Amino acid sequence: MSYNDLRHLADSWGLVLMTGIFLVLVLWPFRPGARDRNHQAATMIFRDDDDGQ
């Protein structure tokens, strides 16, 4: 394979692959079973909070 062949492959299928990975990572938190885990992660910093006392 020459440089031009590899560059064409990266420009076409590489872009498709990176777009697919991006969409999976963006949509992953919105899957149906993730609500409890997302809420737990969002409130984790308040778990051991004793209201300043």
N, C-alpha and C positions, 0 to 999 in steps of 0.2 A: 504494500500500500504506500502510495506517495503522500506527501504533505497535503496536496490538494484534495485527495480522496478523504483523508482524515478530517480536513477542515469542512468539507461538504457534509460529512456524517455528523460532525458536531453542530453545524449550523441547522441541520434539519432534525434529526432524531434526538440530538442532545437538547435542543430547545423543547421538543415535545416531552421528553423525560423530565426536564427541570420544571416545566409547567405542571405536569402531573404530580410531581412531588410537592410542589408549592400548594396545589389545590388540596391534596390530602392533608398536609399540615395545617392549612387554614380551616378546613372543615372538620378536622378531628375532634375539637372540643364541643362541637354541636351535634355529635352523634347521640342517639336516644338514651343510651345507658350511662352517659357521662355527667348527668346533672348532679348527682350526689358527690362525685369526686371533685367536680369543679367548685361546688359550694364549700366543700371541706378545704380545698386549696385557697379559696378566697378569704376564708375566715380563720385560717391557721394562725395568723399573727395575733389574734385576739384570744386564743385558747387559754393561756395562763395569765390573762390580764386580771389584776385585782383592783381595778378602778383607782389606781394611784396610791393605794394605802400600803 
